[in-house]
Amino acid sequence: MRLVLDTNVIVAAFRSRNGASNLLLRFADQDLVTPLCSTALFLEHEAVLSRMETRAATGHTLKDVAQAMSAIAAIAEGVDISFRTRPMLSDASDEMVLEAALNGNADAIVTHNVKDFSPAGKLGVTVATPADIVRRLKK
């Protein structure tokens, strides 16, 4: 399953080792899912994980973040953005998630903010929570 993980999923994975977001990263490490990521989205993941307030919540150091991002880069499939959809979503920072999904032929966008991505359905993009994807994979 080809998935684009919203930044909130990556942060949630770092905040809890027991949640569905973290399980998706472990599934990716086991080649059960393929995370898709554009350069812009990867840099956003890294920037948000590197914020002092995020690191305070997760207990990670900048070195930990760098190591984790290297691991994510090793398992993610890069997506080149050939076409854009902007503006389509209410949050401009979500546009890069949608564009990665469309350009990478993703099976789904995985986010904790499903409502924010509802317009993506008009383009045939499935939007699901991490728990939804985990349930599908366990069937």
Secondary structure, DSSP 8 states (H G I E B T S, - for coil): -EEEE-HHHHHHHHH-TTSHHHHHHHHHHTTSSEEEE-HHHHHHHHHHHHSHHHHHHHT--HHHHHHHHHHHHHHSEE--------S-SSSGGGHHHHHHHHHTT-SEEE-S-GGGGGGGGGGT--EE-HHHHHHHHH-
